[in-house]
Amino acid sequence: MRDIAKACKCKPPNIYNFFPNKETILFEILKSQLENLISSVKYLVNDEINPPVEQLRLLITHHATYTFSVSKTSKLIFDVELDNLSPAKRKQIVKLRDSYEDILYKIIKRGIASGDFAPTDKKLAVYCIISMILRTIIWFTPKGRLTVPQLINFIVDFSLNGLRGKRPACR
């Protein structure tokens, strides 16, 4: 709470004028992050202009760019804090997360239908691609050997190559 108050240039008790408790703050952070992410890619649900390969490239680029634009602390919050929400608030966050995953699922499904991607477990592919993007925050540093655009291109190419090729069945 002290860190939040410091960032807001106020005293910790002042925060409770806007939020009744810490859970509400956490919920609003998670909700805001997911809503921002969804709003940046929701147009892809009905994209009939771009082929699925380009739709996937756009989604990964938006997601990775967004991931690198928010603070490291807030990105890690999403990994570990969902269990600290009440069942009602957790359900809302999971619903938003599912909405985002559904966009990616539909892109992969269209890619399989068009022949751009090989038949695969679509849900598992969704989880793998999202995890690959989200987990980069743990190890990526702008001072490393890759720039953000180079990393995004690698993730796109790695995902596309995986979706185009033959993979062993999940056992």
C-alpha contacts under 8 A as a table, 3 or more apart, distances in Angstrom:
res1	aa1	res2	aa2	distance
1	M	4	I	5.10
1	M	5	A	6.05
1	M	12	P	5.78
2	R	5	A	5.04
2	R	6	K	5.99
2	R	11	K	7.46
2	R	12	P	5.54
3	D	6	K	5.05
3	D	7	A	6.19
4	I	7	A	5.13
4	I	8	C	6.19
4	I	12	P	7.55
5	A	8	C	4.98
5	A	9	K	5.86
5	A	10	C	5.04
5	A	11	K	5.41
5	A	12	P	5.00
5	A	14	N	7.79
5	A	15	I	6.79
6	K	9	K	4.87
6	K	10	C	6.12
6	K	11	K	7.18
6	K	12	P	7.97
7	A	10	C	7.87
10	C	14	N	6.51
10	C	15	I	7.77
11	K	14	N	5.51
11	K	15	I	7.36
12	P	15	I	5.65
12	P	16	Y	7.72
13	P	16	Y	5.65
13	P	17	N	7.58
14	N	17	N	5.43
14	N	18	F	7.64
15	I	18	F	5.61
15	I	19	F	6.26
16	Y	19	F	4.78
16	Y	20	P	5.43
16	Y	21	N	6.68
17	N	20	P	7.25
19	F	22	K	7.47
19	F	24	T	6.20
19	F	25	I	6.38
20	P	24	T	6.74
21	N	24	T	5.55
21	N	25	I	6.82
22	K	25	I	5.11
22	K	26	L	6.29
23	E	26	L	5.08
23	E	27	F	6.04
23	E	84	N	7.15
23	E	85	L	6.14
23	E	86	S	7.93
24	T	27	F	4.96
24	T	28	E	6.07
25	I	28	E	5.20
25	I	29	I	6.25
26	L	29	I	5.18
26	L	30	L	6.25
26	L	81	E	7.85
26	L	85	L	7.81
27	F	30	L	5.24
27	F	31	K	5.93
27	F	85	L	7.02
27	F	89	K	6.77
27	F	93	I	7.80
28	E	31	K	5.04
28	E	32	S	5.85
29	I	32	S	5.23
29	I	33	Q	6.19
29	I	74	S	7.74
30	L	33	Q	5.20
30	L	34	L	6.26
30	L	78	F	6.57
30	L	93	I	7.08
31	K	34	L	5.29
31	K	35	E	6.02
31	K	93	I	6.19
31	K	96	L	7.69
32	S	35	E	5.14
32	S	36	N	6.06
33	Q	36	N	5.27
33	Q	37	L	6.21
34	L	37	L	5.04
34	L	38	I	6.03
34	L	93	I	7.87
34	L	96	L	6.47
34	L	97	R	6.75
34	L	100	Y	7.89
35	E	38	I	5.12
35	E	39	S	6.00
35	E	96	L	7.30
36	N	39	S	5.19
36	N	40	S	6.39
37	L	40	S	5.35
37	L	41	V	6.88
37	L	62	H	7.80
37	L	63	H	6.60
37	L	66	Y	6.95
37	L	100	Y	7.84
38	I	41	V	5.45
38	I	42	K	5.59
38	I	99	S	7.70
38	I	100	Y	5.71
39	S	42	K	5.44
39	S	43	Y	7.93
40	S	43	Y	7.69
40	S	62	H	6.64
41	V	44	L	5.69
41	V	45	V	7.91
41	V	58	L	7.90
41	V	59	L	6.05
41	V	62	H	7.02
41	V	103	I	7.82
42	K	45	V	5.73
42	K	100	Y	7.95
42	K	103	I	6.94
43	Y	46	N	6.22
43	Y	47	D	6.38
44	L	47	D	4.72
44	L	55	Q	6.52
44	L	59	L	7.80
44	L	103	I	6.99
44	L	107	I	7.77
45	V	103	I	5.57
45	V	106	K	6.93
45	V	107	I	7.47
47	D	50	N	6.32
47	D	55	Q	7.73
48	E	51	P	7.42
50	N	53	V	7.92
50	N	54	E	5.85
50	N	55	Q	6.10
51	P	54	E	5.46
51	P	55	Q	6.26
51	P	111	G	7.81
52	P	55	Q	4.80
52	P	56	L	6.04
52	P	107	I	5.73
52	P	108	I	7.10
52	P	110	R	6.22
52	P	111	G	4.98
52	P	116	D	7.28
53	V	56	L	5.26
53	V	57	R	6.30
53	V	111	G	6.92
53	V	116	D	6.99
53	V	160	L	7.30
54	E	57	R	4.87
54	E	58	L	6.09
55	Q	58	L	5.08
55	Q	59	L	6.13
55	Q	107	I	6.67
56	L	59	L	5.10
56	L	60	I	6.10
56	L	104	L	7.42
56	L	107	I	6.55
56	L	108	I	7.72
56	L	156	V	7.61
57	R	60	I	5.35
57	R	61	T	6.01
57	R	156	V	5.79
58	L	61	T	5.08
58	L	62	H	6.06
59	L	62	H	5.21
59	L	63	H	6.01
59	L	104	L	7.51
60	I	63	H	5.07
60	I	64	A	5.86
60	I	133	I	7.60
60	I	152	I	7.33
60	I	155	I	7.64
60	I	156	V	6.46
61	T	64	A	5.29
61	T	65	T	5.86
61	T	152	I	6.16
61	T	156	V	7.72
62	H	65	T	5.18
62	H	66	Y	6.00
63	H	66	Y	5.15
63	H	67	T	6.04
63	H	133	I	7.35
64	A	67	T	4.88
64	A	68	F	6.22
64	A	133	I	5.88
64	A	134	L	7.67
64	A	152	I	6.51
65	T	68	F	5.29
65	T	69	S	6.19
65	T	148	V	7.89
65	T	152	I	7.96
66	Y	69	S	5.00
66	Y	70	V	6.62
67	T	70	V	5.91
67	T	75	K	7.19
67	T	133	I	7.73
67	T	134	L	6.94
67	T	137	I	7.66
68	F	71	S	7.54
68	F	137	I	7.39
68	F	148	V	7.95
70	V	74	S	6.82
70	V	75	K	6.92
71	S	74	S	5.45
71	S	75	K	6.47
72	K	75	K	5.17
72	K	76	L	6.30
72	K	137	I	6.91
73	T	76	L	5.27
73	T	77	I	6.25
74	S	77	I	5.00
74	S	78	F	6.87
75	K	78	F	5.66
75	K	79	D	7.28
75	K	134	L	7.96
75	K	137	I	7.55
76	L	79	D	5.26
76	L	80	V	6.74
77	I	80	V	5.53
77	I	81	E	5.46
78	F	81	E	5.83
78	F	82	L	6.50
79	D	82	L	7.18
80	V	83	D	7.25
81	E	84	N	5.32
81	E	85	L	7.43
82	L	85	L	5.76
82	L	90	R	6.49
83	D	86	S	7.88
83	D	90	R	7.51
85	L	88	A	7.88
85	L	89	K	5.85
85	L	90	R	5.38
86	S	89	K	5.35
86	S	90	R	5.94
87	P	90	R	5.04
87	P	91	K	5.99
88	A	91	K	5.17
88	A	92	Q	6.58
89	K	92	Q	5.14
89	K	93	I	6.44
90	R	93	I	5.15
90	R	94	V	6.08
91	K	94	V	5.09
91	K	95	K	6.06
92	Q	95	K	5.08
92	Q	96	L	6.37
93	I	96	L	5.12
93	I	97	R	6.14
94	V	97	R	4.90
94	V	98	D	5.98
95	K	98	D	5.02
95	K	99	S	6.23
96	L	99	S	5.02
96	L	100	Y	6.43
97	R	100	Y	5.19
97	R	101	E	6.24
98	D	101	E	4.96
98	D	102	D	5.99
99	S	102	D	5.09
99	S	103	I	6.66
100	Y	103	I	5.38
100	Y	104	L	6.92
101	E	104	L	5.29
101	E	105	Y	6.09
101	E	126	V	6.60
102	D	105	Y	4.81
102	D	106	K	6.09
103	I	106	K	5.31
103	I	107	I	6.46
104	L	107	I	5.10
104	L	108	I	6.31
104	L	126	V	6.29
105	Y	108	I	5.21
105	Y	109	K	6.09
105	Y	122	K	6.19
105	Y	123	K	6.58
105	Y	126	V	6.08
106	K	109	K	4.91
106	K	110	R	6.06
107	I	110	R	5.16
107	I	111	G	6.15
108	I	111	G	4.93
108	I	112	I	6.23
108	I	117	F	7.38
108	I	122	K	6.46
109	K	112	I	5.18
109	K	113	A	6.21
109	K	122	K	6.87
110	R	113	A	4.98
110	R	114	S	6.05
111	G	114	S	5.15
111	G	115	G	6.10
111	G	116	D	4.99
111	G	117	F	5.08
112	I	115	G	5.10
112	I	116	D	5.99
112	I	117	F	4.62
112	I	118	A	5.76
112	I	119	P	5.76
112	I	120	T	8.00
113	A	116	D	7.71
113	A	117	F	7.93
114	S	117	F	7.56
115	G	118	A	6.66
116	D	164	R	6.63
117	F	160	L	7.86
117	F	163	L	5.10
117	F	164	R	4.45
117	F	165	G	7.60
118	A	163	L	5.93
118	A	164	R	5.08
118	A	165	G	6.24
118	A	166	K	6.90
120	T	125	A	7.51
120	T	163	L	7.43
121	D	124	L	5.42
121	D	125	A	6.22
122	K	125	A	5.05
122	K	126	V	6.22
123	K	126	V	5.04
123	K	127	Y	6.36
124	L	127	Y	5.12
124	L	128	C	6.16
125	A	128	C	5.10
125	A	129	I	6.13
125	A	163	L	7.89
126	V	129	I	5.36
126	V	130	I	6.15
127	Y	130	I	5.31
127	Y	131	S	5.94
128	C	131	S	5.13
128	C	132	M	6.02
129	I	132	M	5.12
129	I	133	I	6.41
129	I	159	S	6.66
130	I	133	I	5.23
130	I	134	L	6.14
131	S	134	L	5.10
131	S	135	R	5.76
132	M	135	R	5.52
132	M	136	T	6.53
132	M	155	I	7.48
133	I	136	T	5.74
133	I	155	I	7.40
134	L	137	I	6.28
135	R	138	I	5.72
135	R	139	W	7.67
136	T	139	W	5.62
136	T	140	F	5.50
137	I	140	F	5.48
140	F	144	G	7.26
141	T	144	G	5.33
142	P	145	R	7.94
142	P	146	L	7.14
142	P	147	T	6.12
142	P	148	V	7.04
143	K	146	L	7.96
144	G	147	T	7.52
146	L	150	Q	5.76
146	L	151	L	6.09
147	T	150	Q	5.14
147	T	151	L	6.21
148	V	151	L	5.09
148	V	152	I	6.13
149	P	152	I	5.03
149	P	153	N	6.11
150	Q	153	N	5.11
150	Q	154	F	6.20
151	L	154	F	5.04
151	L	155	I	6.27
152	I	155	I	5.14
152	I	156	V	6.17
153	N	156	V	5.06
153	N	157	D	6.02
154	F	157	D	5.14
154	F	158	F	5.87
155	I	158	F	5.08
155	I	159	S	5.98
156	V	159	S	5.19
156	V	160	L	6.06
157	D	160	L	5.08
157	D	161	N	5.95
158	F	161	N	5.22
158	F	162	G	6.17
159	S	162	G	5.13
159	S	163	L	6.16
160	L	163	L	5.07
160	L	164	R	6.02
161	N	164	R	5.16
161	N	165	G	6.05
162	G	165	G	5.43
162	G	166	K	7.59
162	G	167	R	7.49
163	L	166	K	7.93
